[in-house]
């Protein structure tokens, strides 16, 4: 089987646009494909075998000559490509670009989004979660740009408060831990034991595991001190 080339995308794209009444020509100026229909603004299509930052840059540059700019990439099988299409469709919408995929084996053309102004829909729920986490977080214990691994969250800070209390006082009733640490969900957190720091000693009473005692050593950073 021969290796696919960008030029293989052109015949299906040309046919697709011609079926909609466009006159189509390739390699006009810097554009891979230009389609004209009457007095309408020109449609510009850039062809690539796959997604890349360079493709987005190229299409944004074409917005200088027309608002109707599409990127067209070869369709592939599998979940990674499906996820890539979903993510890049969102990116294309934000930039006011259109996105097309072309299945080379049979020339199927699929338009995933058309060019147009981007009007994002805000999620009140996600914004509330963001603000709630910000308000509960003590200090600024993380380094901006770090990976999610080892990230200090408000939940982790609360867990450390519980661990420190149990380290200093010993096994205690959940209600007492909640009252003394001001962590209202103390009992639930110790029962869930997300980090492996707590162990149930008896009904309603929790103690600290060796892992929990070790976690206490990082108290200053986790609680945002210093």
C-alpha positions in Angstrom: 0.0 0.0 0.0 1.4 3.4 -1.0 2.1 6.1 1.5 -0.6 8.7 1.8 0.3 12.2 0.6 -1.3 15.6 1.3 -2.3 15.8 -2.4 -4.5 12.7 -1.8 -6.9 14.9 0.2 -7.4 17.3 -2.7 -9.7 15.3 -5.1 -12.3 14.5 -2.3 -12.3 18.1 -1.1 -12.6 19.5 -4.6 -15.5 17.1 -5.4 -17.2 18.0 -2.0 -17.0 21.7 -2.7 -18.0 21.4 -6.4 -21.1 19.5 -5.3 -22.1 22.7 -3.4 -21.7 24.9 -6.4 -18.2 26.2 -5.9 -15.5 26.6 -8.5 -12.4 25.1 -7.0 -8.7 25.6 -7.7 -5.6 24.4 -6.0 -2.4 26.2 -5.0 -3.7 29.7 -5.4 -1.3 32.1 -3.8 -0.2 30.6 -0.5 -3.4 28.6 -0.1 -3.7 24.9 -0.8 -7.3 25.2 -2.0 -9.5 28.1 -2.9 -13.2 27.8 -3.7 -15.4 30.6 -5.1 -19.2 30.6 -5.4 -20.7 33.7 -6.9 -20.0 36.9 -5.0 -19.5 35.1 -1.7 -16.2 35.4 0.2 -13.6 32.8 -0.9 -13.4 29.5 1.0 -9.8 28.6 1.8 -8.8 25.0 2.8 -5.4 23.9 4.0 -4.5 20.3 3.6 -2.5 18.2 6.0 -2.2 14.5 6.8 -2.5 15.2 10.5 -3.0 17.8 13.2 -0.1 20.1 14.1 0.5 23.5 15.6 1.9 24.6 12.3 -1.4 23.8 10.6 -3.2 26.0 13.1 -0.7 28.8 12.5 -1.1 28.4 8.7 -4.9 28.6 8.9 -4.8 31.6 11.2 -2.6 33.3 8.7 -5.2 32.6 6.0 -7.8 34.5 8.0 -6.1 37.6 6.6 -7.6 36.9 3.2 -11.0 35.3 4.2 -13.1 34.5 7.2 -14.0 31.1 5.6 -10.9 29.1 6.4 -10.9 25.3 6.9 -8.3 22.8 7.9 -8.6 19.4 6.3 -6.8 16.4 7.7 -6.8 12.7 6.8 -9.2 10.6 8.8 -7.6 7.8 10.9 -9.1 5.0 12.9 -8.9 4.4 16.6 -9.7 6.3 19.9 -6.6 8.5 19.8 -7.6 10.1 16.6 -11.2 10.4 17.8 -10.0 12.3 20.9 -7.7 14.4 18.7 -10.7 15.4 16.5 -12.7 16.4 19.5 -9.9 18.5 21.0 -9.0 20.1 17.8 -12.6 20.9 16.9 -12.8 22.8 20.1 -9.6 24.6 19.3 -10.7 25.4 15.8 -14.0 26.9 17.0 -12.1 29.1 19.4 -10.0 30.4 16.6 -12.9 30.9 14.2 -11.7 28.1 11.9 -13.5 25.2 10.2 -12.4 21.6 10.5 -12.8 18.8 7.9 -11.6 15.2 7.9 -11.2 13.1 4.8 -11.3 9.3 4.8 -8.9 8.5 2.1 -10.0 4.9 1.4 -13.3 6.1 0.0 -13.1 9.9 -0.1 -15.7 10.5 2.6 -15.6 14.2 3.7 -16.9 15.1 7.1 -17.3 18.7 8.3 -16.8 18.8 12.1 -17.2 22.6 12.4 -17.6 25.6 10.2 -15.8 28.9 10.6 -17.5 31.6 12.7 -17.2 33.8 15.8 -16.5 31.8 19.0 -19.1 32.3 21.8 -18.0 30.0 24.6 -20.6 28.7 27.1 -19.5 29.2 30.7 -20.1 26.4 33.2 -21.5 27.9 36.4 -20.8 24.5 38.2 -17.1 24.4 37.1 -16.6 28.1 38.0 -18.1 27.4 41.5 -15.8 24.4 42.0 -12.8 26.6 41.0 -13.7 29.4 43.4 -14.5 26.9 46.2 -11.1 25.2 45.8 -9.4 28.6 45.7 -11.1 29.8 48.9 -10.3 26.6 50.8 -6.7 26.4 49.7 -4.4 27.6 52.4 -1.5 29.7 51.1 0.1 28.9 47.7 1.8 25.5 48.1 2.2 24.5 44.5 4.6 25.5 41.7 2.7 26.9 38.7 3.0 24.6 35.8 3.8 21.4 37.8 2.2 18.1 36.9 -0.9 16.8 38.7 1.2 14.3 40.5 1.8 15.5 44.1 -0.4 18.5 43.6 -1.5 20.0 46.9 -5.3 20.5 47.0 -7.6 21.8 49.7 -8.6 18.2 50.3 -5.0 17.2 50.9 -4.5 20.1 53.2 -7.5 19.1 55.3 -6.2 15.5 55.4 -2.8 16.7 56.7 -4.6 18.7 59.4 -6.3 15.4 60.5 -3.0 13.5 60.4 -1.2 16.2 62.4 -3.9 16.1 65.1 -3.9 12.3 65.3 0.0 12.4 65.4 -0.1 14.7 68.4 -3.1 13.4 70.2 -3.4 9.8 69.2 -6.5 7.8 68.1 -9.6 9.9 68.5 -13.3 10.0 67.8 -14.2 11.5 64.4 -16.4 14.1 66.0 -13.5 15.3 68.2 -11.1 15.5 65.3 -13.7 17.5 63.3 -14.2 19.9 66.1 -10.5 20.5 66.9 -9.3 20.7 63.3 -12.3 22.6 62.0 -12.6 20.0 59.2 -16.3 19.2 59.2 -16.0 16.1 57.0 -13.2 14.6 59.1 -15.0 11.4 59.9 -15.8 10.8 56.2 -12.3 11.6 55.1 -10.7 9.2 57.6 -13.2 6.5 56.7 -12.6 6.9 52.9 -8.8 7.0 53.7 -7.9 8.3 50.2 -4.2 8.6 51.0 -3.8 5.5 53.2 -3.0 7.7 56.3 -5.8 6.6 58.6 -7.1 3.4 60.2 -10.2 2.5 62.1 -9.4 1.5 65.6 -12.9 0.9 66.8 -16.4 2.2 65.9 -16.1 6.0 65.3 -12.4 6.1 66.4 -9.5 6.5 64.0 -5.8 6.4 64.3 -2.8 7.2 62.1 -1.0 4.7 59.9 2.8 4.7 59.4 2.2 6.4 56.0 0.2 9.1 57.8 3.0 9.7 60.3 5.4 10.1 57.4 3.1 12.6 55.7 3.2 14.8 58.8 6.9 15.5 57.9 5.7 17.6 54.9 3.2 19.6 56.9 4.7 23.0 56.4 4.5 22.9 52.6 1.2 21.1 52.4 -0.5 23.6 54.7 1.0 26.5 52.8 3.2 27.8 55.6 6.3 29.9 54.9 
